[in-house]
Amino acid sequence: MADIDKLLRPHLAEVQAYDPVDPPELLAKQAGIPEDQIVKLNGNENPYGGSPKAMEAVANTPLHIYPDPLQRKIRQALSEYTGANADSIIVGAGADELIDLLFRLFMNPGDKMLDFDPTFGMYSFCARVAGGIVEYVPRDELFDLDVEAAKRAIDDRTKIIFVTSPNNPTGNLASEEHIRELLDTGLIVVVDEAYFEFCNQTVSHLVGEYENLVILRTMSKWAGLAGLRVGYGIMSPKLVNHIIDIKPPYSVNVAAEAALVASIEDAPALLKNVQKIVDERDRMDMLLKETTGVTPWPSFGNYILCQFAPGRAKQVFKQLASRGIFVRDFSSKRLVDCFRVAVGTPAETDAFISALREIV
């Protein structure tokens, strides 16, 4: 019989996989409670869902016609929303697809990327799949970027630097000064602004100044379209064209296209929901500060990193899960005493805080 293991690319035979969150039905089964009774705060999802106009647009979209491979309509809609030129925008099946394409475009096996630990795990995962080497640059004691350490780590194989702002899961912002210092290295600098709408701070205005800058954003968080997988990048038109050359032409499906356009048209209503989430984040932060045994880190996203005494976070995580309340833990050594909780509805916050106080 054929042995497929002999045909695998060696670096993918036992690749370190990304650790995703489980779907609601599985979480409910694990907790032994009905699905409609779980409190799912582990995916940074929008508790208010997508726009009704987006749902209507999807329902009325013909499904037998391929999408536009050059994405003209959705790039124009995003241009009007962001203020960036349409030729500086590219849309992907989630920002994850664009992350993967950037590695395909720039990284040869053995090349390096710099990752500021702790942060979002998809960057290092895609680098490993591409055969790249991940060099972790530890963040400082406040989880800010250590730019000088990053510069020292650069060698002739380093190609890409990833920065998340606000950082996931720590919630803090990267300064424009630090981003400029990284851009001045001449390497590709990818700034993931997935949570832009929750902080309204961006470095997208630097795209015209730096050809090596890539801004990533998503419709998953503010617009509630996580299930449709649609994200976008803002970058130089030259880089957009290179990505179009290697991108699967129809990866953004027609349902996602229709929902994106309708969501942009309904942005004022969706941004009111964003403000509700920001207000609830501030309330949750206040309640956490009033809770003995937990320290919340300041956050500009739709989540809060909670820190506990050594050895306590895993215990609290498991006890919350047994009650049907699911938050996000991490394998990172830096976060061994922490978990991240997403901001949900006021009722979900109350359920989380009540259970947390009983446990701690």
Secondary structure as the mmCIF struct_conf table of DSSP 4:
data_model
#
loop_
_struct_conf.conf_type_id
_struct_conf.id
_struct_conf.beg_label_comp_id
_struct_conf.beg_label_asym_id
_struct_conf.beg_label_seq_id
_struct_conf.end_label_comp_id
_struct_conf.end_label_asym_id
_struct_conf.end_label_seq_id
HELX_RH_3T_P HELX_RH_3T_P1 ILE A 4 LEU A 7
BEND BEND1 LEU A 8 LEU A 8
HELX_RH_3T_P HELX_RH_3T_P2 PRO A 10 LEU A 12
TURN_TY1_P TURN_TY1_P1 ALA A 13 GLU A 14
HELX_LH_PP_P HELX_LH_PP_P1 PRO A 20 PRO A 23
HELX_RH_AL_P HELX_RH_AL_P1 PRO A 24 ALA A 31
TURN_TY1_P TURN_TY1_P2 GLY A 32 GLY A 32
BEND BEND2 ILE A 33 ILE A 33
HELX_RH_3T_P HELX_RH_3T_P3 GLU A 35 GLN A 37
STRN STRN1 VAL A 39 LYS A 40
BEND BEND3 ASN A 42 GLY A 43
TURN_TY1_P TURN_TY1_P3 PRO A 47 TYR A 48
BEND BEND4 GLY A 50 GLY A 50
HELX_RH_AL_P HELX_RH_AL_P2 PRO A 52 ALA A 59
TURN_TY1_P TURN_TY1_P4 ASN A 60 ASN A 60
BEND BEND5 THR A 61 THR A 61
BEND BEND6 LEU A 63 ILE A 65
HELX_LH_PP_P HELX_LH_PP_P2 TYR A 66 ASP A 68
TURN_TY1_P TURN_TY1_P5 PRO A 69 LEU A 70
HELX_RH_AL_P HELX_RH_AL_P3 ARG A 72 THR A 82
BEND BEND7 ALA A 84 ALA A 84
HELX_RH_3T_P HELX_RH_3T_P4 ALA A 86 SER A 88
STRN STRN2 ILE A 89 GLY A 92
BEND BEND8 ALA A 93 GLY A 94
HELX_RH_AL_P HELX_RH_AL_P4 ALA A 95 PHE A 106
TURN_TY1_P TURN_TY1_P6 PRO A 109 GLY A 110
STRN STRN3 LYS A 112 ASP A 117
BEND BEND9 PRO A 118 THR A 119
TURN_TY1_P TURN_TY1_P7 GLY A 121 GLY A 121
HELX_RH_AL_P HELX_RH_AL_P5 MET A 122 VAL A 129
TURN_TY1_P TURN_TY1_P8 ALA A 130 GLY A 131
STRN STRN4 ILE A 133 PRO A 138
TURN_TY1_P TURN_TY1_P9 GLU A 141 LEU A 142
BEND BEND10 PHE A 143 PHE A 143
HELX_RH_AL_P HELX_RH_AL_P6 VAL A 147 ALA A 153
TURN_TY1_P TURN_TY1_P10 ASP A 156 ARG A 157
STRN STRN5 THR A 158 THR A 164
BEND BEND11 SER A 165 PRO A 166
TURN_TY1_P TURN_TY1_P11 ASN A 168 THR A 170
HELX_LH_PP_P HELX_LH_PP_P3 ASN A 172 SER A 175
HELX_RH_AL_P HELX_RH_AL_P7 GLU A 176 LEU A 183
TURN_TY1_P TURN_TY1_P12 ASP A 184 GLY A 186
BEND BEND12 LEU A 187 LEU A 187
STRN STRN6 ILE A 188 ASP A 192
TURN_TY1_P TURN_TY1_P13 ALA A 194 TYR A 195
HELX_RH_3T_P HELX_RH_3T_P5 PHE A 196 PHE A 198
TURN_TY1_P TURN_TY1_P14 CYS A 199 CYS A 199
HELX_RH_3T_P HELX_RH_3T_P6 SER A 204 LEU A 206
TURN_TY1_P TURN_TY1_P15 VAL A 207 GLU A 209
TURN_TY1_P TURN_TY1_P16 GLU A 211 ASN A 212
STRN STRN7 LEU A 213 THR A 218
BEND BEND13 MET A 219 ALA A 223
HELX_RH_3T_P HELX_RH_3T_P7 ALA A 226 LEU A 228
STRN STRN8 GLY A 231 ILE A 234
HELX_RH_AL_P HELX_RH_AL_P8 PRO A 237 ILE A 246
BEND BEND14 LYS A 247 LYS A 247
TURN_TY1_P TURN_TY1_P17 PRO A 249 TYR A 250
BEND BEND15 VAL A 252 VAL A 252
HELX_RH_AL_P HELX_RH_AL_P9 VAL A 254 GLU A 265
TURN_TY1_P TURN_TY1_P18 ASP A 266 ASP A 266
HELX_RH_AL_P HELX_RH_AL_P10 ALA A 267 LYS A 289
TURN_TY1_P TURN_TY1_P19 GLU A 290 GLU A 290
BEND BEND16 THR A 291 THR A 291
TURN_TY1_P TURN_TY1_P20 THR A 292 GLY A 293
STRN STRN9 THR A 295 PRO A 296
HELX_LH_PP_P HELX_LH_PP_P4 TRP A 297 PRO A 298
BEND BEND17 PHE A 300 ASN A 302
STRN STRN10 TYR A 303 GLN A 307
BEND BEND18 ALA A 309 ALA A 309
TURN_TY1_P TURN_TY1_P21 PRO A 310 ARG A 312
HELX_RH_AL_P HELX_RH_AL_P11 ALA A 313 SER A 322
TURN_TY1_P TURN_TY1_P22 ARG A 323 GLY A 324
STRN STRN11 ILE A 325 PHE A 326
STRN STRN12 ARG A 328 ARG A 328
HELX_RH_3T_P HELX_RH_3T_P8 LYS A 333 LEU A 335
TURN_TY1_P TURN_TY1_P23 VAL A 336 ASP A 337
STRN STRN13 CYS A 338 ALA A 342
HELX_RH_AL_P HELX_RH_AL_P12 PRO A 346 ILE A 359
#
